[in-house]
Amino acid sequence: MEKKMKILCLHGFRTSGSFLKKQISKWDPSIFAQFDLVFPDGLFPAGGKSEIEGIFPPPYFEWFQFDKDFTEYTNLEECISYLCDYITREGPFAGFLGFSQGATLSALLLGYQAQGKLLKEHPPFKLFVSVSGSKFRDPSICEVAYKDAIRVKSVHFIGEKDWLKLPSQELATAFDNPLIIRHPQGHTVPRLDEVSTEQMRNFTAEVIRESIEKKHELENGEVKVDSEEKKPEETCKINNQEKSAMDINKRELEIAEAVQA
């Protein structure tokens, strides 16, 4: 039986993987019926009060910390290293779904991979679902992660009452031909009406269709390699769990360079 493609789902600040799973459960299950959704917890325990206290039980987590202007970050490098190891160990993943901090972090990883900074042996990601995501504001990060339009199929949920409405719109501009779904709510994973549900079904169905076509091309030796595509033998080097110490050190060096460049 064919294995389902995996989507890595990254939760918001000071919540949890279990909470994001509950949030997404509001959506029609047919949308992701052909995918396995994976909901890890953030690397660090919540360092302060969570907005969901009294709404959803602890523990709560955060991926990294930041200042009030979102221009300086603490533990971001450690977070990226952790996620790269997780993706290599548990993958391959078809893409990301993220809410708020999780969406912001997902877009960063997509941009870094596109620029050849991280996850070089992992197949190119196919999709991204962003709910209330935003760009990092550190210029040294922006110059790398968003240097070119990120060529990953993406959908961006933008709330009319969301305090991150404008940053969410700005993040969408970092992607090639993004699908934007607007909703009247605030900083939340919204309930979907019939139109939005159909848009999401079409979105995931298109990812599946393109993946099947790509697989047939690989099997028939019809893949054309250009300067922006990896060779089939390179993209097939996935999930190698016997990394040498040299490979691990090399990846950590790449992470440090990507974050500090």
Backbone as CSV, one residue per row, in Angstrom:
resi,resn,N_x,N_y,N_z,CA_x,CA_y,CA_z,C_x,C_y,C_z
1,MET,0.845,-1.191,0.000,0.000,0.000,0.000,0.885,1.248,0.000
2,GLU,0.513,2.223,-0.829,1.289,3.450,-0.945,1.240,4.228,0.368
3,LYS,2.412,4.694,0.828,2.453,5.494,2.041,1.920,6.893,1.764
4,LYS,1.228,7.444,2.733,0.739,8.811,2.602,1.892,9.787,2.769
5,MET,1.821,10.906,2.062,2.808,11.960,2.267,2.565,12.626,3.618
6,LYS,3.647,13.042,4.252,3.555,13.658,5.568,3.602,15.184,5.474
7,ILE,2.837,15.829,6.350,2.904,17.273,6.509,3.314,17.569,7.946
8,LEU,4.351,18.379,8.115,4.822,18.762,9.443,4.033,19.989,9.894
9,CYS,3.331,19.862,11.013,2.442,20.920,11.499,3.044,21.576,12.742
10,LEU,3.369,22.857,12.631,4.060,23.577,13.709,3.099,24.556,14.383
11,HIS,2.952,24.386,15.677,1.968,25.154,16.452,2.432,26.587,16.734
12,GLY,1.536,27.354,17.314,1.822,28.739,17.647,2.563,28.894,18.967
13,PHE,2.923,30.129,19.281,3.703,30.485,20.468,2.955,30.104,21.749
14,ARG,3.648,29.370,22.606,3.140,28.965,23.916,1.829,28.185,23.837
15,THR,1.763,27.312,22.813,0.653,26.360,22.750,1.271,24.959,22.666
16,SER,0.759,24.102,21.804,1.301,22.737,21.709,0.845,22.088,20.417
17,GLY,1.508,20.979,20.089,1.098,20.216,18.924,-0.322,19.700,19.071
18,SER,-0.683,19.298,20.283,-2.035,18.786,20.534,-3.082,19.868,20.311
19,PHE,-2.741,21.118,20.675,-3.694,22.215,20.487,-3.880,22.520,19.009
20,LEU,-2.785,22.526,18.233,-2.919,22.780,16.793,-3.740,21.664,16.138
21,LYS,-3.545,20.443,16.589,-4.336,19.327,16.053,-5.821,19.558,16.310
22,LYS,-6.148,20.067,17.502,-7.550,20.378,17.824,-8.053,21.518,16.941
23,GLN,-7.207,22.539,16.718,-7.600,23.664,15.875,-7.918,23.210,14.450
24,ILE,-7.062,22.367,13.900,-7.241,21.902,12.524,-8.423,20.948,12.409
25,SER,-8.815,20.333,13.532,-9.938,19.384,13.503,-11.251,20.068,13.134
26,LYS,-11.279,21.412,13.160,-12.470,22.154,12.738,-12.669,22.065,11.224
27,TRP,-11.611,21.716,10.501,-11.688,21.672,9.046,-12.229,20.323,8.590
28,ASP,-12.836,20.312,7.412,-13.372,19.074,6.852,-12.236,18.052,6.701
29,PRO,-12.403,16.857,7.248,-11.333,15.851,7.206,-10.933,15.431,5.791
30,SER,-11.799,15.696,4.809,-11.469,15.314,3.430,-10.290,16.111,2.877
31,ILE,-10.025,17.284,3.467,-8.962,18.152,2.943,-7.603,17.459,3.009
32,PHE,-7.319,16.837,4.147,-6.016,16.184,4.332,-6.142,14.666,4.421
33,ALA,-7.188,14.113,3.817,-7.434,12.674,3.920,-6.292,11.841,3.354
34,GLN,-5.575,12.379,2.370,-4.507,11.623,1.726,-3.120,11.966,2.277
35,PHE,-3.096,12.630,3.435,-1.821,12.994,4.061,-1.805,12.518,5.507
36,ASP,-0.601,12.329,6.027,-0.410,12.119,7.462,0.062,13.440,8.056
37,LEU,-0.683,13.970,9.024,-0.310,15.216,9.681,0.451,14.886,10.961
38,VAL,1.616,15.490,11.127,2.484,15.229,12.276,2.572,16.512,13.105
39,PHE,2.312,16.411,14.425,2.189,17.584,15.291,3.200,17.546,16.437
40,PRO,4.471,17.887,16.203,5.430,17.889,17.296,5.232,19.100,18.217
41,ASP,5.753,18.990,19.425,5.761,20.123,20.353,7.013,20.962,20.133
42,GLY,6.926,22.237,20.490,8.072,23.124,20.393,9.228,22.656,21.251
43,LEU,10.400,23.160,20.944,11.619,22.709,21.617,11.691,23.165,23.066
44,PHE,11.105,24.331,23.369,11.257,24.915,24.701,9.919,25.007,25.434
45,PRO,9.913,24.720,26.746,8.700,24.933,27.540,8.331,26.413,27.518
46,ALA,7.030,26.711,27.618,6.582,28.100,27.604,7.269,28.884,28.721
47,GLY,7.816,30.043,28.365,8.538,30.867,29.333,7.675,31.908,30.003
48,GLY,6.375,31.829,29.814,5.455,32.789,30.415,4.034,32.314,30.216
49,LYS,3.084,33.210,30.471,1.670,32.864,30.405,1.253,32.522,28.974
50,SER,0.440,31.491,28.847,-0.100,31.100,27.549,-1.487,31.689,27.370
51,GLU,-1.787,32.088,26.132,-3.102,32.649,25.814,-4.200,31.594,25.884
52,ILE,-3.820,30.320,25.926,-4.846,29.271,25.927,-5.016,28.629,27.308
53,GLU,-4.426,29.238,28.328,-4.648,28.740,29.691,-6.131,28.817,30.008
54,GLY,-6.677,27.746,30.551,-8.102,27.695,30.855,-8.950,27.280,29.667
55,ILE,-8.341,27.251,28.464,-9.053,26.840,27.255,-8.631,25.439,26.836
56,PHE,-7.325,25.176,26.963,-6.761,23.883,26.578,-5.683,23.538,27.595
57,PRO,-5.611,22.283,28.013,-4.689,21.918,29.098,-3.220,22.017,28.709
58,PRO,-2.350,22.313,29.699,-0.899,22.309,29.459,-0.409,20.882,29.253
59,PRO,0.883,20.699,28.923,1.945,21.721,28.861,1.901,22.544,27.578
60,TYR,2.554,23.719,27.633,2.656,24.618,26.491,4.126,24.802,26.120
61,PHE,4.344,25.095,24.840,5.715,25.175,24.338,5.899,26.383,23.420
62,GLU,7.144,26.732,23.194,7.493,27.773,22.224,8.691,27.292,21.409
63,TRP,8.777,27.765,20.165,9.845,27.317,19.277,11.134,28.099,19.490
64,PHE,11.000,29.388,19.747,12.145,30.255,20.055,11.579,31.500,20.731
65,GLN,12.450,32.398,21.174,12.006,33.605,21.840,12.415,34.831,21.015
66,PHE,11.784,35.965,21.294,12.015,37.158,20.473,11.721,38.421,21.282
67,ASP,12.238,39.559,20.782,11.969,40.835,21.443,10.651,41.425,20.941
68,LYS,10.235,42.543,21.523,8.912,43.106,21.215,8.795,43.574,19.766
69,ASP,9.915,43.895,19.134,9.889,44.341,17.735,10.069,43.194,16.745
70,PHE,10.249,41.985,17.267,10.481,40.790,16.453,11.664,40.985,15.491
71,THR,12.719,41.584,16.013,13.941,41.775,15.224,15.135,41.048,15.830
72,GLU,15.017,40.637,17.084,16.084,39.883,17.742,15.484,38.592,18.291
73,TYR,16.230,37.479,18.102,15.690,36.162,18.420,16.661,35.395,19.315
74,THR,16.090,34.635,20.231,16.882,33.808,21.135,16.548,32.348,20.870
75,ASN,17.574,31.519,20.805,17.421,30.071,20.593,16.880,29.712,19.208
76,LEU,16.930,30.643,18.270,16.443,30.334,16.918,17.344,29.296,16.248
77,GLU,18.648,29.457,16.408,19.574,28.505,15.788,19.361,27.097,16.327
78,GLU,19.159,26.991,17.652,18.910,25.685,18.247,17.599,25.087,17.723
79,CYS,16.607,25.948,17.564,15.317,25.486,17.050,15.444,24.950,15.630
80,ILE,16.147,25.674,14.777,16.329,25.244,13.392,17.092,23.925,13.338
81,SER,18.128,23.799,14.157,18.906,22.565,14.202,18.031,21.388,14.625
82,TYR,17.200,21.623,15.633,16.299,20.579,16.128,15.332,20.134,15.028
83,LEU,14.742,21.099,14.318,13.764,20.763,13.289,14.411,20.081,12.086
84,CYS,15.622,20.507,11.720,16.316,19.831,10.623,16.599,18.371,10.966
85,ASP,17.017,18.127,12.201,17.257,16.754,12.637,15.942,15.957,12.651
86,TYR,14.881,16.606,13.127,13.571,15.949,13.195,13.077,15.587,11.796
87,ILE,13.198,16.527,10.866,12.746,16.307,9.489,13.553,15.190,8.831
88,THR,14.861,15.178,9.073,15.721,14.132,8.502,15.387,12.763,9.085
89,ARG,15.124,12.742,10.392,14.859,11.477,11.079,13.455,10.938,10.797
90,GLU,12.453,11.814,10.792,11.058,11.382,10.696,10.477,11.513,9.285
91,GLY,11.220,12.160,8.391,10.702,12.435,7.060,10.851,11.272,6.097
92,PRO,10.689,11.533,4.818,10.545,12.876,4.253,9.160,13.467,4.470
93,PHE,9.084,14.804,4.430,7.827,15.530,4.554,7.513,16.222,3.237
94,ALA,6.227,16.250,2.907,5.798,16.932,1.685,5.788,18.441,1.870
95,GLY,5.603,18.873,3.115,5.563,20.310,3.359,5.170,20.617,4.780
96,PHE,4.696,21.851,4.973,4.410,22.359,6.304,2.995,22.924,6.392
97,LEU,2.448,22.844,7.586,1.279,23.618,7.975,1.658,24.307,9.271
98,GLY,1.450,25.603,9.354,1.845,26.296,10.566,0.875,27.383,10.964
99,PHE,0.790,27.609,12.268,-0.006,28.714,12.798,0.912,29.698,13.510
100,SER,0.806,30.975,13.150,1.521,32.062,13.813,3.033,31.785,13.858
101,GLN,3.617,31.593,15.043,5.055,31.353,15.125,5.450,30.122,14.321
102,GLY,4.599,29.110,14.311,4.888,27.895,13.544,4.899,28.141,12.045
103,ALA,4.007,29.024,11.565,3.977,29.355,10.140,5.178,30.206,9.760
104,THR,5.530,31.141,10.634,6.691,31.999,10.394,7.961,31.163,10.289
105,LEU,8.100,30.201,11.182,9.261,29.321,11.194,9.265,28.402,9.969
106,SER,8.107,27.893,9.587,8.004,27.018,8.414,8.462,27.746,7.152
107,ALA,8.014,28.983,6.984,8.396,29.764,5.802,9.907,30.004,5.774
108,LEU,10.492,30.193,6.939,11.947,30.382,7.017,12.673,29.134,6.516
109,LEU,12.237,27.963,6.965,12.870,26.719,6.534,12.699,26.509,5.030
110,LEU,11.530,26.863,4.502,11.301,26.735,3.067,12.234,27.654,2.278
111,GLY,12.382,28.882,2.758,13.267,29.824,2.088,14.720,29.392,2.154
112,TYR,15.141,28.902,3.311,16.524,28.445,3.470,16.806,27.228,2.587
113,GLN,15.840,26.299,2.508,16.076,25.143,1.640,16.173,25.574,0.180
114,ALA,15.297,26.492,-0.210,15.298,26.971,-1.599,16.618,27.628,-1.970
115,GLN,17.283,28.246,-0.987,18.565,28.898,-1.227,19.754,27.957,-1.000
116,GLY,19.455,26.679,-0.724,20.522,25.692,-0.568,21.272,25.784,0.743
117,LYS,20.647,26.365,1.765,21.316,26.539,3.050,21.107,25.361,3.996
118,LEU,19.957,24.707,3.879,19.605,23.630,4.807,18.941,22.479,4.058
119,LEU,18.923,21.316,4.701,18.160,20.160,4.202,18.442,19.880,2.725
120,LYS,19.709,19.901,2.380,20.088,19.716,0.979,19.778,18.318,0.458
121,GLU,19.759,17.332,1.342,19.494,15.958,0.907,18.023,15.578,1.051
122,HIS,17.220,16.488,1.576,15.776,16.242,1.675,15.124,16.713,0.386
123,PRO,14.148,15.957,-0.145,13.474,16.397,-1.379,12.870,17.789,-1.205
124,PRO,12.782,18.560,-2.274,12.150,19.885,-2.183,10.729,19.760,-1.642
125,PHE,10.372,20.673,-0.760,9.024,20.646,-0.195,8.005,21.053,-1.258
126,LYS,6.799,20.488,-1.140,5.772,20.672,-2.162,4.690,21.665,-1.765
127,LEU,4.451,21.832,-0.460,3.321,22.659,-0.061,3.551,23.361,1.268
128,PHE,2.783,24.422,1.468,2.843,25.201,2.701,1.463,25.788,2.966
129,VAL,0.947,25.521,4.160,-0.311,26.127,4.597,0.020,27.050,5.758
130,SER,-0.160,28.351,5.548,0.176,29.357,6.553,-1.095,29.974,7.121
131,VAL,-1.205,29.944,8.445,-2.304,30.628,9.126,-1.680,31.674,10.044
132,SER,-1.870,32.928,9.730,-1.340,34.032,10.538,0.182,34.000,10.633
133,GLY,0.849,33.624,9.548,2.313,33.644,9.530,2.843,35.030,9.211
134,SER,4.148,35.219,9.373,4.783,36.492,9.047,6.244,36.248,8.685
135,LYS,6.897,37.288,8.197,8.322,37.211,7.900,9.143,37.531,9.148
136,PHE,10.348,36.985,9.203,11.318,37.479,10.167,11.726,38.888,9.736
137,ARG,12.144,39.712,10.689,12.452,41.105,10.374,13.934,41.434,10.438
138,ASP,14.739,40.477,10.855,16.185,40.693,10.867,16.674,40.728,9.413
139,PRO,17.277,41.843,8.974,17.704,41.958,7.576,18.621,40.828,7.126
140,SER,19.487,40.346,8.020,20.423,39.288,7.637,19.692,37.984,7.334
141,ILE,18.541,37.780,7.962,17.719,36.606,7.671,16.917,36.831,6.390
142,CYS,16.327,38.019,6.282,15.489,38.334,5.105,16.275,38.223,3.806
143,GLU,17.534,38.674,3.835,18.352,38.685,2.618,18.613,37.277,2.092
144,VAL,18.475,36.283,2.967,18.685,34.893,2.551,17.350,34.200,2.290
145,ALA,16.496,34.167,3.313,15.265,33.364,3.249,14.291,33.835,2.180
146,TYR,14.208,35.152,1.990,13.222,35.689,1.043,13.903,36.356,-0.151
147,LYS,15.110,35.940,-0.429,15.884,36.538,-1.525,15.141,36.421,-2.847
148,ASP,14.610,35.241,-3.124,13.845,34.987,-4.345,12.464,34.461,-3.960
149,ALA,11.509,34.591,-4.864,10.182,34.036,-4.602,10.298,32.534,-4.342
150,ILE,9.695,32.078,-3.261,9.781,30.671,-2.866,8.805,29.864,-3.710
151,ARG,9.331,28.938,-4.493,8.518,28.186,-5.453,7.948,26.922,-4.816
152,VAL,7.083,27.134,-3.844,6.363,26.057,-3.172,4.879,26.417,-3.227
153,LYS,4.031,25.462,-3.553,2.592,25.743,-3.573,2.161,26.153,-2.161
154,SER,1.554,27.322,-2.056,1.231,27.818,-0.724,-0.167,28.405,-0.668
155,VAL,-0.773,28.290,0.516,-2.049,28.941,0.801,-1.876,29.720,2.103
156,HIS,-2.387,30.935,2.121,-2.191,31.839,3.255,-3.547,32.310,3.776
157,PHE,-3.845,31.941,5.022,-5.074,32.392,5.662,-4.811,33.727,6.355
158,ILE,-5.596,34.739,6.001,-5.396,36.086,6.529,-6.709,36.573,7.135
159,GLY,-6.685,36.896,8.434,-7.884,37.322,9.138,-8.054,38.833,9.130
160,GLU,-9.262,39.284,8.889,-9.538,40.730,8.852,-9.275,41.386,10.205
161,LYS,-9.491,40.647,11.298,-9.303,41.202,12.646,-8.009,40.713,13.288
162,ASP,-7.161,40.091,12.506,-5.906,39.543,13.030,-4.890,40.672,13.210
163,TRP,-4.254,40.723,14.358,-3.232,41.749,14.583,-2.012,41.512,13.699
164,LEU,-1.927,40.319,13.087,-0.854,40.024,12.134,-1.361,40.037,10.690
165,LYS,-2.442,40.763,10.447,-3.009,40.806,9.099,-1.992,41.314,8.075
166,LEU,-1.384,42.465,8.321,-0.440,43.034,7.360,0.817,42.180,7.221
167,PRO,1.430,41.710,8.339,2.571,40.800,8.195,2.233,39.514,7.455
168,SER,1.003,39.017,7.623,0.590,37.797,6.907,0.516,38.056,5.408
169,GLN,0.015,39.235,5.046,-0.038,39.600,3.631,1.369,39.733,3.057
170,GLU,2.266,40.284,3.868,3.644,40.446,3.417,4.319,39.094,3.213
171,LEU,4.048,38.143,4.103,4.640,36.808,3.948,4.174,36.167,2.650
172,ALA,2.901,36.349,2.308,2.374,35.754,1.077,3.141,36.237,-0.147
173,THR,3.634,37.481,-0.115,4.377,38.020,-1.265,5.728,37.347,-1.452
174,ALA,6.190,36.608,-0.441,7.476,35.911,-0.547,7.359,34.627,-1.365
175,PHE,6.113,34.240,-1.714,5.885,32.979,-2.412,5.424,33.210,-3.846
176,ASP,5.767,32.253,-4.692,5.379,32.291,-6.097,3.915,31.877,-6.236
177,ASN,3.087,32.767,-6.768,1.678,32.484,-7.048,0.935,31.918,-5.834
178,PRO,0.921,32.650,-4.709,0.249,32.141,-3.505,-1.273,32.182,-3.621
179,LEU,-1.931,31.259,-2.958,-3.381,31.285,-2.820,-3.689,31.981,-1.494
180,ILE,-4.465,33.039,-1.528,-4.808,33.779,-0.318,-6.283,33.554,0.003
181,ILE,-6.555,33.093,1.222,-7.925,32.898,1.693,-8.160,33.848,2.866
182,ARG,-9.046,34.788,2.674,-9.344,35.764,3.720,-10.551,35.300,4.537
183,HIS,-10.534,35.648,5.827,-11.652,35.303,6.706,-11.903,36.474,7.658
184,PRO,-13.092,36.550,8.228,-13.449,37.714,9.048,-12.971,37.649,10.489
185,GLN,-12.284,36.585,10.863,-11.921,36.381,12.272,-10.564,37.022,12.607
186,GLY,-10.100,36.770,13.817,-8.859,37.344,14.297,-7.689,36.383,14.221
187,HIS,-6.862,36.396,15.281,-5.645,35.588,15.314,-5.997,34.165,15.744
188,THR,-6.476,33.391,14.800,-6.957,32.047,15.098,-6.947,31.199,13.831
189,VAL,-7.038,29.891,14.022,-7.279,29.003,12.881,-8.778,29.079,12.607
190,PRO,-9.175,29.619,11.468,-10.606,29.877,11.250,-11.385,28.632,10.870
191,ARG,-12.677,28.691,11.129,-13.568,27.692,10.542,-13.701,28.017,9.061
192,LEU,-13.862,27.008,8.240,-13.927,27.213,6.796,-15.355,27.113,6.292
193,ASP,-15.733,28.068,5.430,-17.035,27.963,4.783,-16.904,27.011,3.594
194,GLU,-17.992,26.833,2.849,-17.985,25.868,1.747,-16.979,26.249,0.666
195,VAL,-16.871,27.543,0.396,-15.944,27.998,-0.646,-14.502,27.727,-0.240
196,SER,-14.148,28.082,1.003,-12.780,27.869,1.483,-12.444,26.386,1.571
197,THR,-13.425,25.593,1.978,-13.211,24.143,2.058,-12.908,23.576,0.672
198,GLU,-13.648,24.023,-0.328,-13.423,23.552,-1.690,-12.070,24.020,-2.207
199,GLN,-11.686,25.246,-1.876,-10.360,25.750,-2.277,-9.257,24.879,-1.684
200,MET,-9.414,24.501,-0.424,-8.401,23.675,0.221,-8.381,22.264,-0.350
201,ARG,-9.553,21.715,-0.660,-9.596,20.384,-1.291,-8.863,20.417,-2.630
202,ASN,-9.125,21.439,-3.401,-8.463,21.576,-4.703,-6.961,21.740,-4.537
203,PHE,-6.570,22.493,-3.516,-5.145,22.738,-3.242,-4.409,21.437,-2.950
204,THR,-4.939,20.646,-2.025,-4.259,19.394,-1.666,-4.357,18.363,-2.797
205,ALA,-5.481,18.370,-3.520,-5.628,17.440,-4.650,-4.601,17.743,-5.733
206,GLU,-4.317,19.016,-5.948,-3.327,19.408,-6.952,-1.931,18.946,-6.541
207,VAL,-1.619,19.041,-5.249,-0.321,18.563,-4.752,-0.192,17.061,-5.003
208,ILE,-1.251,16.314,-4.701,-1.246,14.865,-4.922,-1.058,14.560,-6.402
209,ARG,-1.809,15.262,-7.251,-1.735,15.018,-8.696,-0.328,15.276,-9.231
210,GLU,0.269,16.396,-8.834,1.612,16.731,-9.303,2.634,15.722,-8.796
211,SER,2.438,15.237,-7.578,3.363,14.247,-7.014,3.304,12.938,-7.791
212,ILE,2.098,12.521,-8.163,1.923,11.288,-8.945,2.565,11.434,-10.317
213,GLU,2.359,12.587,-10.951,2.961,12.829,-12.266,4.485,12.806,-12.177
214,LYS,5.016,13.419,-11.124,6.467,13.448,-10.940,7.016,12.036,-10.740
215,LYS,6.279,11.227,-9.975,6.710,9.849,-9.724,6.746,9.052,-11.024
216,HIS,5.723,9.249,-11.868,5.681,8.537,-13.145,6.840,8.965,-14.048
217,GLU,7.164,10.251,-14.012,8.297,10.744,-14.803,9.602,10.101,-14.337
218,LEU,9.763,10.003,-13.019,10.973,9.386,-12.467,11.064,7.918,-12.882
219,GLU,9.936,7.221,-12.786,9.924,5.797,-13.119,10.204,5.557,-14.601
220,ASN,9.777,6.515,-15.426,9.962,6.364,-16.862,11.212,7.062,-17.389
221,GLY,11.988,7.626,-16.468,13.223,8.289,-16.867,13.009,9.524,-17.705
222,GLU,11.878,10.234,-17.441,11.537,11.379,-18.270,11.850,12.708,-17.607
223,VAL,12.488,12.678,-16.438,12.721,13.920,-15.709,13.795,14.752,-16.390
224,LYS,13.469,15.994,-16.632,14.434,16.933,-17.190,15.030,17.746,-16.053
225,VAL,16.331,17.838,-16.016,17.009,18.548,-14.930,17.431,19.918,-15.417
226,ASP,16.982,20.969,-14.704,17.473,22.304,-15.031,18.252,22.841,-13.851
227,SER,18.671,24.075,-13.948,19.554,24.645,-12.930,18.872,24.782,-11.582
228,GLU,17.520,24.740,-11.555,16.809,24.933,-10.301,16.231,23.637,-9.758
229,GLU,16.529,22.512,-10.402,16.035,21.226,-9.935,17.205,20.323,-9.559
230,LYS,16.996,19.535,-8.514,17.995,18.544,-8.166,17.871,17.353,-9.101
231,LYS,18.952,16.670,-9.321,18.915,15.455,-10.112,18.147,14.389,-9.335
232,PRO,17.475,13.460,-10.060,16.687,12.435,-9.374,17.475,11.686,-8.319
233,GLU,18.756,11.377,-8.634,19.511,10.606,-7.657,19.791,11.412,-6.405
234,GLU,19.802,12.756,-6.530,20.014,13.589,-5.356,18.734,13.695,-4.541
235,THR,17.593,13.856,-5.214,16.341,14.018,-4.488,15.905,12.720,-3.820
236,CYS,16.451,11.622,-4.263,16.055,10.347,-3.673,16.875,9.988,-2.435
237,LYS,17.868,10.811,-2.105,18.670,10.547,-0.912,17.914,11.082,0.298
238,ILE,16.974,10.308,0.812,16.119,10.795,1.880,16.180,9.857,3.070
239,ASN,15.924,10.490,4.227,15.731,9.728,5.452,16.882,8.775,5.745
240,ASN,18.129,9.186,5.498,19.284,8.363,5.822,19.575,8.492,7.306
241,GLN,19.221,7.485,8.080,19.342,7.564,9.528,20.739,7.195,10.027
242,GLU,21.654,6.897,9.110,23.002,6.518,9.534,23.980,7.623,9.184
243,LYS,23.606,8.870,9.538,24.469,10.019,9.271,25.770,9.868,10.047
244,SER,26.870,10.173,9.394,28.143,10.169,10.102,28.279,11.442,10.909
245,ALA,29.216,11.438,11.848,29.462,12.630,12.659,29.869,13.803,11.770
246,MET,30.562,13.504,10.679,30.980,14.568,9.762,29.775,15.228,9.117
247,ASP,28.792,14.430,8.704,27.585,14.976,8.082,26.820,15.849,9.066
248,ILE,26.714,15.383,10.313,25.980,16.143,11.328,26.660,17.473,11.591
249,ASN,27.982,17.435,11.732,28.714,18.682,11.968,28.567,19.640,10.801
250,LYS,28.569,19.090,9.597,28.411,19.927,8.400,27.056,20.605,8.403
251,ARG,25.988,19.857,8.779,24.659,20.435,8.794,24.556,21.525,9.853
252,GLU,25.167,21.303,11.022,25.130,22.317,12.073,25.863,23.573,11.638
253,LEU,26.960,23.401,10.892,27.698,24.555,10.384,26.840,25.324,9.385
254,GLU,26.131,24.596,8.514,25.249,25.253,7.540,24.171,26.050,8.254
255,ILE,23.618,25.477,9.347,22.575,26.163,10.106,23.117,27.439,10.702
256,ALA,24.310,27.350,11.305,24.913,28.528,11.912,25.156,29.610,10.889
257,GLU,25.647,29.224,9.714,25.916,30.202,8.663,24.635,30.831,8.159
258,ALA,23.568,30.018,8.029,22.301,30.531,7.517,21.680,31.539,8.466
259,VAL,21.786,31.259,9.774,21.173,32.125,10.764,21.988,33.386,11.005
260,GLN,23.323,33.249,10.968,24.189,34.364,11.338,24.667,35.176,10.144
261,ALA,24.359,34.692,8.902,24.835,35.397,7.711,24.314,36.826,7.663
